[in-house]
Amino acid sequence: MAYAKEKPVSRVVMVCIDRMSVGDLAAAADLPHFRFFLEHGAVALLNTNTGGSRNSENAYATIGAGARALATGAGYTAFNANEVYNKAPAWEEFQWRTGLTAPEGSIVHLKISKLISDNDALPYPVQVGLIGDALNAEGLATCVLGNQDWEGEKRRQAVTIAMDSYGIVDYGDVGASTLRSNVEFPGGRCTDYNRLVNLFDRFYNHAAFTVIELGDWARLDEVAGEVLPEARETHRSRILAEMDRFLGELFRRLDLKQDMVILVSPTPPREGIKAGDFLTPVAFIGRGVLPGLAASPSTRRAGIILNTDLAPTVLTFLGCKPPENLAGSPVTFTLHKDGLDYLSSLNDQLVTRHNLRVPVIQTYMFFQIIIVLASVACIIGREFQLASRLRLRFLLLVTMSFPLACLLVSILPFRGAAVVVLETLALLFLVSGLAGMMRTGSPLFPLAFLSLATATIIIIDLMLGAPLQKHSMLGYDPLGGARFYGLGNEYMGVLVGAAIFGCGILLTLFWQQPERRHTFWVTGPIFALCLYSIAAPGVGANLGGAITAAFAFMVSLLGFAGVRFRPLVVVAVVASIPLVVGILAMTDLLRGAQQSHIGRAVSLILGGGGLPAALEIIQRKLAMNLKLIKYTIWSKVFMVSLGGLAILFYRPLGRMQSFRAKFPFLYTAFVAITVASIVALIFNDSGIVAAATTMVFGILPLLYLFLDPNI
């Protein structure tokens, strides 16, 4: 805690308009100062994930900590040091709670102890008050102005953005004096913008980082369901006009060649949360900002950043080196015309696919379970005529076609949810129909087409920056925030399974030489390309996938070559995995600011985190995996697939032995895919997802072949 502050050379002003949507910001674009901001600044969608639920307390604390933080039940409780709390000055309460004396004119957070203890319990490092600590260490001061107080409840969560780890903000005013009486406004009190301007002038020469809470928008959101639409629009228009005038006053006082203004909505509006619209707008203007879109190495997507990117952005702009353990990265800017229109369109697509994702995938999973169970029953009972009447073999092709159809639909123009579903169904039956037409040449041709086409399209997509995965219902979801770039675990599993089975079927169709050991020269380059696509930091950037692929491809190569898995061979295969991981990690470490999450994790461990940091990462991934296994349908799909495969190894009697003798390469492929699914389950944070999708080209092709009585 440093009290000797320097006069700032540059300033960052963060204006918080909580619960504002992208559409709300677009509505403000007609006002002069908002328009100036949007025409000369950069905009992005903000991922609003926190360490708990998506509420304002958690969201503001997350911005201040630079990590997904938890503040529910604690974030609001901040006061001016001289403000009355429990019939005494807040600084007295703060003193007995912390043992610290608050400086005159400061702001204190009375629940700093709870904030620290709650976040210490999270399975990853969270430094409450990180921005304040980093700025104080450089002799720079912080300031917070305004509040979100509502119906007698103090809502001063903006303090958690700028405070230090002792719960102190150097300057500011978050008290009732920043409000004025207004009988025409919900709650009877609204922001006093003139007062905020005067306060900003008072602290202008003192604070390098100022957070300004414009709380009226959030107050109106509190009563959104109680106000008639016409009245609500009247209130919205008045609030936007007052905020616009306030922005104009800020711009007149700041030097945008030296300073930066960040306009952010930390939390989505309530209606947005109900509708699955979790991304909020954030905008930047000032030194170094290009008009267009904001981006971040955390997401590698122009127009999407994380709330954890704001802390390193503020610190870097003010000349402070961000701590190495930060989850986010400083924001970058790219030129783009009509950035807000682009964001509105992008947000519509992301929300639509987010809302479609669960019902579509669940329907597919249920369908797959039914088809697998029906096929196994027909095979065991030798009911091949019944299977033919039910068109089970074609339905198996349909099921195998789903991952490819979900990729290809991303090429088509976006026209809404209903059209996306219809296009997906059309592509699904088109792809499976094309595959079915190939069976006249050989029963293996449909499977060869599906596996090789799927693997090829996934690899091409990855080499191009994964544009299809980013918009696929089976790809990763920016609203969920688990992954934003590279290869998601859904398609990682599909790629590994499709590549192994595709190589097995290629060898079955075209390998004529008696010497199996030379198969390496056919399958080796294919597996090497797949492994590079999965593992390379600038391509797939999937560490768990790299481990899965390295292990499974090694098993496949040796199996195809006819090598028997003696203990020494098994040890050699297992020992090769750390080598792959080490090469991947060191390569990513050398990428500097462009490191993926893999490199940042290794930097954290090597930079002083050591074994505890590694254990925290492992614990977090295990917790995610256990949660998915317990609560999602992926686990049921995997267990049905694995169970069906186990049954076919023993029933009908002699069938698997006959298949192994006739199709040794395919048998090896099925064994390797089963191994891959188990390795994927162990080494991925959503391993059950990868395990289930790996089996798409494991159990389904085997059922397709076994339903042919001539095979």
Secondary structure, 3 states (H helix, E strand, C coil): CCCCCCCCCCCEEEEECCCCCHHHHHHHCCCHHHHHHHHHCEEEEEECCCCCCCCHHHHHHHHHHCCCCCCCCCCCCEEECCCEECCEEHHHHHHHHHCCCCCCCCEEECCHHHHHHHHHCCCCCCCCCHHHHHHHHCCCEEEEECCCCECCECCCCCHHHHCCCCCEECEEECCHHHEEECCCCHHHEEECHHHHHHHHHHHCCCEEEEEEECCHHHHHHHCHHHCCHHHHHHHHHHHHHHHHHHHHHHHHHCCCCCCEEEEECCCCCHHHHHCCCCCEEEEEEECCCCCEEEECCCCCCCCEEEHHHHHHHHHHHCCCCCCCCCCCCCCEEEECCCHHHHHHHHHHHHHHHHHHHHHHHHHHHHHHHHHHHHHHHHHHCCCHHHHHHCCHHHHHHHHHHHHHHHHHHHHCCCCCHHHHHHHHHHHHHHHHHHHHHHHHCCCCHHHHHHHHHHHHHHHHHHHCCCCCHHHCCCCCCCCCCCCCCCCCHHHHHHHHHHHHHHHHHHHHHHCCCCCHHHHHHHHHHHHHHHHHHHHCCCCCCCHHHHHHHHHHHHHHHHHHCCCCCCHHHHHHHHHHHHHHHHHHHHHHHCCHHHCCHHHHHHHHHHHHHHHHHHHHHHHHHHHHHHHHHHHCCHHHHHHHHHHHHHHHHHCCCCHHHHHHHHCHHHHHHHHHHHHHHHHHHHHCCCHHHHHHHHHHHCHHHHHHHHCCCCC
